Amino acid sequence: MTEGRALRNSVLLGLVLSAFSLALHFAPVWVTMLNRGAQTWDGELLAKDYIETMIDEHRSGSDISFRRRPLTTWCVDTLHEVGIPPKAGFIGLGFLLFFVAGLLVFRSAVSLGSTNGQALVAQGFFHLSPTVLFAWFDPMYTYDEPIQYVALIGALLAAQSGRTLGCIAPFTIATVAHETSLLFVPAVYLLLRDDKRRAFMIIGTTCLLFAAFLFFYLPQVGIVGASATDAIARLGTITFNFSSWTMTIETASYLVMTLALPAFLLWRFGRSSACSPTDRIWLRAFWITLLLNTALVLIAAKAREARVLALPLLLGWPLIGKALFAEAERHGGWRSMLAVLRGPRLALTLALVTAGTYFGIRKAFVLSTGIPQDNLYHEYYTVSFVIIVALLYLDRHRESSDLRAS
């Protein structure tokens, strides 16, 4: 496949899956942030459209952390200045940036040695991940992540290709968009471990630029002391995430729904012969970032806003295509896998597992906000779990076949 054709396929895939996500958000069967109109999630009337209310809250509301991250609001305000309504600007900006992020995942996968087919699978997995596919379902409440994703993937690509300034600029933008981008400092250091001087230059300059931004920006909006107090107060959010048995299950459910399948695939890939030395470095960076981010979310953020759990996957998504192809190779190819899974006994077993998992999740995984039927979380959780079960069964089937052959 030529480079031009590969890019064309990547663009086409991104457009199709972005349009699919947009259609889901505007489907009349449920209410999301994008089609809610002038009401809250529980039907209380608002003075104006929910998205416009949310933008106002990020611009000048009582939540200090929102006001500390102005990039998305600035972009929407700029679009408004040229005649695009805030709601249309917010929706268009979000989907455009997720589309671009998907293209960057494809590019990152190729730079890590993936074939074009593997890179397309990685891009598709990105768009079909729950925190992207359902980005504006309750209670994802996506706002700054599209800018953060594009900037962070761009920074990682620049670091990998040896462009110092090309890494500093997007890394700084990502950090201004959302300060959790600093969790990628160990990852950047690992990717540049052979050139520690450049690593320290990128990390140090980014931190200085972010500190300079806060120094000049926070006094402008009058949240210097309040910002520090808010950051300290957030450390107590762990009591919210585990405030009851129901909330503990919900927290664990969002964690599993967001991370279980990609983490499972990447763990297995890391143990396979298909994993190159460069892949292993990226995986090490992924696991470190995953541990840091998960701990931070559980302590200082609401885990039910599952998008905050997905951040480390920016390091994992580019490798997912390789991981899935490694699974196929391990089991004799896609056709061989499907042939085993279509067997009457296994098909019945998987049907029972699917039904049992779905009804169990529906009963245990109860949303603490939003309307329970206004999402596909239980269905997504079930599909992810069944895929993991099917792969584990295929392992057992292969081992049994090897024993019979010997």
Salt bridges, closest charged atoms under 4 A:
ASP49 OD1 - LYS87 NZ 3.11
ASP56 OD2 - LYS48 NZ 2.37
ASP56 OD1 - ARG59 NH1 2.58
ASP63 OD1 - ARG234 NH2 3.54
ASP77 OD1 - ARG59 NH2 2.61
ASP138 OD2 - ARG36 NH2 2.31
GLU145 OE2 - ARG307 NE 2.97
GLU179 OE2 - ARG68 NH2 3.12
GLU179 OE2 - ARG69 NH2 2.84
ASP194 OD2 - ARG193 NH2 3.92
ASP195 OD2 - ARG198 NE 3.19
ASP230 OD2 - ARG68 NH1 3.71
ASP230 OD2 - ARG234 NE 3.32
ASP279 OD2 - LYS322 NZ 2.96
GLU305 OE1 - ARG307 NH1 3.12
GLU327 OE2 - ARG268 NE 2.57
GLU327 OE1 - ARG330 NH1 2.86
GLU327 OE1 - HIS331 NE2 3.91
ASP395 OD2 - ARG268 NH1 2.59
ASP395 OD1 - HIS331 NE2 3.22
